[in-house]
Amino acid sequence: MIPLEYYLYIGAFLFCAGVVLVLTKRNAIVVLMGIELIFNAANINLVAFSQFDPQRLQGQVFTLFVVVIAAAEATIALAIVLKVYQHFKTIRLDDLNELKG
């Protein structure tokens, strides 16, 4: 059986990678990928803790909710990025300094 610490190390690595992407990249698509990495890191931790408490499935049920919310977030964010690209002809976050219609 794989120890709990290994799952937590992987989750921490994915979380840190996601935060680095969100804070350093200027492309909106890459920032969205960083947010998805953060969600997946939380999911790994929830499932790992649920695995080590076999009487309860709360971590796995919560992970299902997080996956559904992440899918909805990705869909809405991608639609917003497409509309921003249609209007401004760029998806670089630094170039978007005005939000007028």
FINUVO-658858 format. One record per residue (C-alpha): residue in one letter; x, y, z. Coordinates in pm, whole numbers, padded with zeros to 5 digits, always signed. Last residue first. Layout:
N
aXYZ;...
//
This chain:
101
g-01857+04763-02418;k-01593+04897-02181;l-01356+04677-01989;e-01020+04844-02033;n-00672+04724-01944;l-00665+04393-02128;d-00311+04390-02269;d-00160+04245-01952;l-00400+03949-01960;r-00282+03832-02300;i-00585+03685-02476;t-00573+03916-02776;k-00805+04036-03057;f-00977+04279-02814;h-01344+04204-02886;q-01335+03856-03034;y-01057+03755-02796;v-01258+03875-02497;k-01557+03674-02620;l-01343+03361-02658;v-01190+03410-02313;i-01537+03447-02159;a-01655+03125-02325;l-01341+02949-02200;a-01408+03074-01849;i-01767+02949-01858;t-01668+02602-01974;a-01370+02575-01741;e-01578+02683-01443;a-01851+02430-01524;a-01591+02153-01550;a-01427+02266-01226;i-01764+02271-01047;v-01838+01915-01161;v-01492+01796-01059;v-01523+01968-00719;f-01861+01803-00658;l-01719+01461-00740;t-01426+01530-00509;f-01671+01603-00227;v-01823+01260-00279;q-01477+01101-00274;g-01377+01282+00043;q-01705+01200+00218;l-01677+00827+00148;r-01657+00719+00508;q-01586+00382+00665;p-01262+00337+00470;d-01073+00627+00633;f-00731+00601+00462;q-00886+00611+00117;s-01085+00923+00208;f-00765+01107+00298;a-00618+01013-00039;v-00938+01106-00224;l-00943+01452-00066;n-00573+01511-00125;i-00593+01412-00490;n-00900+01632-00538;a-00726+01935-00385;a-00436+01889-00625;n-00681+01855-00913;f-00844+02188-00827;i-00504+02360-00815;l-00409+02207-01149;e-00737+02335-01296;i-00651+02686-01178;g-00313+02657-01350;m-00483+02549-01673;l-00702+02859-01651;v-00390+03075-01616;v-00245+02903-01923;i-00558+02989-02123;a-00550+03353-02008;n-00189+03405-02121;r+00011+03626-01887;k+00187+03358-01688;t+00356+03419-01355;l+00094+03413-01079;v-00150+03157-01216;l+00124+02927-01343;v+00316+02942-01014;v-00005+02870-00821;g-00077+02568-01038;a+00274+02429-01000;c+00251+02476-00623;f-00081+02290-00610;l+00048+02010-00832;f+00356+01967-00610;a+00148+01975-00293;g-00091+01711-00430;i+00199+01489-00535;y+00357+01524-00192;l+00022+01457-00023;y-00026+01138-00221;y+00324+01025-00125;e+00261+01109+00240;l-00042+00880+00256;p+00176+00571+00214;i+00127+00345-00090;m+00000+00000+00000;
//
